[in-house]
Amino acid sequence: MKTLEKKHPLAIRWLHWINFPILVLMIWSGLLIYWANAVYRIGVGGYTLFNFSSDRVFEALAIPYRLAEGMSLHFFFMWFFAINGLLYVVYTLISGEWRYLVPDRRSFKEAIQVALHDLRLSNVEPPPRKFNGAQQIAYTTVILMGAGSLATGVAIYKPVQFAWLTALVGGYEWARWEHFWLAVGYVLFFVIHVVQVARAGWNNFRAMVTGYEIVTVGISSSLEQPKSSTPATGTTS
Amino acid sequence: MSGTNGRYEPVDEPGLAVARLMRTKSRRSFLMMGVSAAAALAGWKWLTTRPEVGDVPYPLRRALEFNETFSESYFEEARLAPTFPREMAREPRVNGEEGLLRKFDPLAWQLEVVGAGTPLVFTLEDIRQLPRVEMVTELKCIEGWSAIVNWAGSRLSDFMAVHNLGTRNGTRPDGRNRQRDLVRYVGLETPDHAYYVGLDIQSAQHPQTLLCYEMNGQALPVEHGGPLRLVTTVKYGIKSIKRIGRITFTDERPPDFWAERGYDWYAGH
């Protein structure tokens, strides 16, 4: 039998979807800024896999000579990014949603199982919880990354008035380096997130828009029974 | 597919009800999402097409000014930029030739000061008379690079105090009554007026804001702004103007070369 179950609260859905365009703008304006001193590359020793100062990449994206524009956008949308993120953290804490999101001791072992399953190396199904161990780790990490972006961002933005913070993250040049790689991290997160959501299917995606998921429950479970406060037993998330 | 008009009742009636309910909820939520996305796009379009102030759409300029007010509210002159061992100092790259292109004789150089009362003229010797301050600090370019440099010169605050500059009535700037007496801004420009910056008075009074005449133990080279440049740790490098020709103490916000070209006027750290 099928039933509708509430999965994602309204606040989480709004904050999630509002964050998306803001983060895109922050990364975009950040690229306009980093262009002016693009010193980062992916590589080991003398071998460079990808150089972020490659002019072709920048020119293809129409990034060069837009430093001032990048800064004015970055220092406007930073407020929305920070406030939206803060509201998300406060909401998850107050509502108790954090219980589904924060990993516990079993999450790490479970995350490996989920990864093996998703790579078709194992037949063990992910546990039918709201968020499995891999999701808990990913979603909590990305929030910590957000906090990291704020901290390193302030360290770059006000390295004298917040000199203690700049020192804490390793100094001005390290702060810029960390801030950059955190942004790369969001892009990687985004790619994996979208692939996983596509794999999980429509029912799962729709729940992030509507809040509800259609759930198949066993015959023994009656509709008339009041719902307990346990999380929705989605099979596909 | 409902059974209300006497048609055959499907076996899984609750299942159908669920599907119907989901459809209603979906329609509502996706419509809301579409409207929100359209509103966000319209907002972006609006933001980026506003008339520009200093080469930036005015809402973004206002945001920069809001950030400035916010930053000034927690600015403390006592907070210092970190200093480094002298061995770490190196020559910063020569960046930005604005104001340095005209023919220039460093030996004939003089510093003009405009404020309350008649304009004054100072020589390099007058600046050297003030207490010498040496600091090894990180010069941070707005482009994103930074360099540790050993600077030496006199504090702008000492210069102001000794010569009774920067107050509305031309008296000695008083540390305790600063807010009341001091003008709000300091403007600095090159002798040819081609490059110019504005500083808020708090930043001008910061102990790491120097009238600098030495770099890495040598007399300040002309390409780095010799004989006298500004060096301040509380702003991006764009504010550390080379080859100062004139200093103006004023209550009106001074023009700023890069602020007219899309950058933040405050540019403060």
Interface residues (C-beta under 8 A of the other chain):
Chain A: M1 K2 T3 L4 W17 P21 I33 Y34 A36 N37 V39 L67 A68 E69 M71 S72 L73 F75 F76 W79 Y157 K158 P159 V160 Q161 A163 T166 A167 G171 Y172 E173 R176 R206 V209 T210 G211 Y212 I214 L223
Chain B: D12 P14 G15 V18 A19 L21 M22 K25 S26 R28 S29 F30 M33 S36 A40 D55 V56 P57 P59 L60 R61 A63 L64 N67 S71 Y74 F75 E76 R79 L80 A81 P82 E138 K140 C141 I142 E143 G144 W145 S146 T233 V234 W258 R261 G262 Y263 D264 G268 H269
